[in-house]
Amino acid sequence: MKLGIALGRLHPDDFLDVTVAGDRLGYESVWLPEHLILPSEMSGSPHPGEGHPPIPPDTPVFDAFVYLAFLAGRTRSIRLGTGVYNIGLRHPFVTARAVQSLDVVSGGRAELGVGASWLWEEWKAAGLDFATRGQRVDEAIVVCKRLWTEREIAHRGRFFEFDTVRFEPKPIQKPWPPISIGGESERALDRAARVGDGWIGMSHDLDTASVQIARLRARLEAHGRAFDDFGVTVTADVRRSDDLAQWRALGVTRLVVAPWKRSCEAVDGLVRLADTLGLVPPDPP
């Protein structure tokens, strides 16, 4: 079982210390959320059934790839993921270049988590149509994959159009850094099954995760894909080693954890959990 760290549950002042500690202790990855902008007036929520935004508009936000590249320079083996990146708000040239750059400078440690977004006011502020976000995400992913793998590409789509271009260097990871599609809706799960290398869910317990994973299995089967070749990431509370076996039995391949109540307690919490679960630190350089 891979164990990731939820950077979004921390004060930004603690991102570096927690990531360095996770790298030293044997955690597999860190995951950084992001927004392009936070409007002063917000509505909605990424959590099904909830109508209130989970974050205030003055929440500190950073460019995810800039910050992850900074963390890459201070670590050796921990993977660096976006959880999740609002890919539809950017031209795919911007996304492809950011992901490629992170993958190269980190030595092949980039993880791309993307979502269709829930914050319609953010789309309005960017001058884009929130109702088309799913189609924009789909087209952006297609373009990015082509940029990462083909010598030359031209594109004529609904949202993006350009003549022949070249894109170098290619990412280190082949064919591209793993793409995990976020979201809990039927459309999000179907997108993950169609074009993702994995799915990244929100906070779950075993019961709620089992429902989503059953839906995901059905969508993968409908698209002729094998569940065993697919990554499943969820955020969960893990307290003992027996928990891992139960999650593994559901088909979960990565758990993202936040074993602390306050940011100042995060490193100690990671140490305790690593000891409880018997994490193996990476080999010394």
N, C-alpha and C positions, 0 to 999 in steps of 0.2 A: 504494500500500500504506500503510495506517495503521500507525503504530508506537506501541504503548503501553508503559508502564513498570510493572514488577512491584514494587510497594511491599512486598509480602510477603517479598521477598528482602533487606530492609533492616532495620537497627535503627531503631526508631521515632524516635529522635533525629534521623534523617536524612530523614524523610518530607518535611518542609517544604523543605529546601534542594534536594532532588532534584526535587520537583514544580515549584518555581520555576524551576530550571534547565531542566527539560523544557519548560515553557511558553515560556521564552525561546528555546530551540533549535529548536522546531518539532515536538516530539513531540505526538502526537494525544491521548493519554489517559494516566491513571494508574489502577491497579487495586489496591484495598485488600481483603484478605481479612478475615473476621470469624468470631467465634463468640459465642454468647450467654454461655456459661460453659464452662470447661475442668475437668472432673472430675479429681480426683487420680489415679484409676485409669481408664485409657483402653485401648481395644483397637480393632483394625481399622485401615483405611487407605483414603483416597480413591483410591489408586493400585491398579489391578487387579493381583491376584496377590501383593500385599504385605499382611502381617498386622500390621505394627508401626506405631503412630501416628507421623506425620512431625513432630509438634511435642510438646514437653514441656508439662506442665500449668501451669508457671509462665511460659509465653510471654506477653509483654505484649499485651493485646487492648483495642481501643477500640470505642466505638460508631461504626460505619462512617459513618453519615450525619452525625453531629456532626463527625467529623474531616474528612470530605470538604467539608462546608460551610465549615469553617475554611480549608481549602486553596483553596476557591473565592474567598474574600475576599482571597487573596494572589496570585491569578493572573488572567489575562485570557481565554485561549482554550482551554487544555487541558481535555479532558473528564474527568469524574470518575466512576469506576465501582467497583462492588462485585464482588469476584472471589473467592468468591461469597457472597451473602447467604442465610442460612438462613431463608427466608421461611415455611416451615411451622411454625417455632417461635413465630411471632408471629400475633396477630390481624391480619387484613388491614387493619383501620383503622390500625394502627400503621405497617405498611409503606407504605400509600398516602400517609399524611401525611408520613412521612419522605422518600419519593421526591419528592413534590410540593414539599416545602419546599426540598430541595436543588436541584431544577430551577428554582424561582423565584429563589432567592438567587444562583444561579450564572449566571442569564441563559440557561437552556436548555442546560446542559452535563451533565446527569445521564445516566448509563448504569447500568442495573440488571442485574447478573448474579446469578442465583439458582440454588440447587441443592436437592436433596432431602435432603442431609446423609448422612454416613457414620458419625457418632459416636453410637452408640446410647446411651451413658452420658449424653450431653448431653440427650437426649430424656427419659431416665429422671429426671434431676435436675429437669427442667422439668415433670414429671408428665404427659408425653404419650406416646402409644403409637408407638414407632418403626416398627412394622409398617404403620401407616397414613400414613406420612410422604408418600408419593407422592400419595395422594388429597388430603391436606391442602394440598400445594403446588398441585395443579391447581385446587382450589376457591378458594384464596387468590388465585391469579392472576386467575381469573374475577371475583372481587369487586373487586380492585384496578382492573382495566380498566373496570369499570362505574362505580366511584367517579370515575375520571379523565375519564370521557366523558359520563355521563348527569346530567341535572339532578336527578333524584330516583331513589333505588333502594331496594327492599326485597329481602330474600334469605331463602330457606328451603333450607338445604343440610344435608349430613350433619354438618359440623363447625361451621358458622357460621349463625346465624339472627338476623335483626333486622328490625324494622319500618322504614317509610320514613324515609330520612335524606337530607340534602343534604351536599355536599362541595365547598367552595370555598376558595381559587380552584383552578381546574384547572391542571395543569402547563403550562408554556410550550410544550413539544414536543407535537405532535399526531400521532396521537391520544393518545400517551403517550410517555414516555422509552423508548428502545429496551430491550427485554427480551432478554437472552441467557441461555439455559438451559445450566447447567453439568452435567457428568457424562459418563462414558464407557460406561455400560451401555446395553443395548438400550432399556430403559425411558426413560433420560435422553435418548437420541437421538430416540426417538419423541415425547417431550414437547416437545423443541425444535422438531421438525417440525410438531407440532400447534398449539402456542400461542406459540412464541417468534418473536421478530424475528431471532434468530440463535442460534448455539451457541458456548459458550466451553469449550474443551478444556484439558487440562493440558499438561505439558511434552511436546513431540513433536519427532521428527525427520521428514524428508520421508517415510520409509517408513511409520512408525507413523501419521502423520497421514493418509496416503493411504487406509489401511484404514478409519479412522473416517469420513473424508469420503465414501467410497464407500457406507458404511452410511447415512450421513446423507442422501445423495442419494436412496437407495432409499426412505427413510422420507418424505422430502418428496414424492416422486413418488406414493407411496401415498396421501398426504393432498391431492393435487391442487395442490401448491404448487411454484413455480419456484425452482430453486436460485439463479439469478442475482439474485433479489430478497432473498436471505437472507444474513446476515452470519456469517462464520466466523472465530473468534478462537482462536489457539493461542499458547502460550508456547514460544519457540524461541530457539536460539542463532543470531544473525545476525552475520556477520563481514565480508561484502563485498556490494557492490551486486548482483552476480550472484545472490546468494541470494534476493533479493526476487522475481526473475522466476520462479524455480522454485516458490516458495510461491504466487505469483499463479496459476501454471499449474494448481495443485491446486485452486484456488478459494478460497484463504484471503484474507480481506479485511483482517485485522488481525493483526499479530504483537506479542506482549507480550515485552519483552526485559529482560534484567538484565546489561548488559555490565560487570560488575565481579566481583571475588572477595571484597572486603571492603567494608562500607558506606562506610568513609572514602574509598574509591576511586570511589564511584558517580558523582559529578558529572564527574570526569575521564573516566570510561568513557563517559558519555553524550555528552560533547563529542567524543571520538574517533570514536564511532560516527556521530554526526550529520555529522561532516566526511567520513567514509568513504562514507556513503550520500547525501550531498548534500542533507540536510534543509534546507528553506527556513523560516527563522524567520517568525513572524507579523508583519504590518505593525505599526509602532509606533502607539500610541494617538494 
